[in-house]
Amino acid sequence: MNCTKCAAPASSMLSFDYATAQAWLDDLAAKPGAYHLCQRHADRFAPPVGWSVSDRRSLLVLPVRDVA
């Protein structure tokens, strides 16, 4: 799956509800009507004025390397 805004691989999905003026960013999954976004576009997403957005994406935890 690719980002709906560019050709980069998608990492998140954006869904929204016009009736409640809410938007959600979630981990990538198959959901009808959702927009697939790459990491860059998901991180830069800003909802329309008056809307709220919930970022429900999982945090990626990278392993810590000991550099002694």
N, C-alpha and C positions, 0 to 999 in steps of 0.2 A: 504494500500500500504506500502511496506517495501523498505528500502534503497537498492539500487543495489549493494552496497559494503558490507553491513552487514544486520543483521536481525532487526535492530531498525526501528521504524515507520518513514516513509518519511515525511519531512517537506518542501522540496524544490525540484525544478526540474532543471536539467542542459540541455541546448540545445546548439548546436554549428553549425557553417557554415564553412566548410573546405575552400571554395573558398575565403572567406574574412578573414580567420584566426581570427574569433570572437567566443566568448562563452558568454552565458547568464545564470545567476542564477535568477530564478523567484520563486514566491510563488507556492505551489503545485497546480497543475491543470492537467486535462487530455489533454495531447498533444502527438500525435504520434511521436515516435522517440526520445523523451526526456528521460533522465535518472533521476530516483527519488533518492534523497539523504536525509539522516537524517541531523539533525542540525550540528552534529560534522563534518561529511564529507563535507557538504556545506561550513561551515566556514573555513575549511582547504583546499578547492579546490584551486589549482594553475594551471593556463593555461600553455600549452607548450611554450617554448621559442619562442618569436616573435608573440605570440597571444595576443589579448586583451580580457579582461573579463569585463562584465557589471553586477554588482550586483543590480538587480532590485527588490529584495525582500522587502516586507513591513517591517517596523520596528515595533517590538512588544513593546508597551508601557505598563508597569506594573503600577498598581495603587500605590500611595504613602500612606503609613500608618502613622498616627500620633501616636507616641509612647511616650505620655506624662505621 
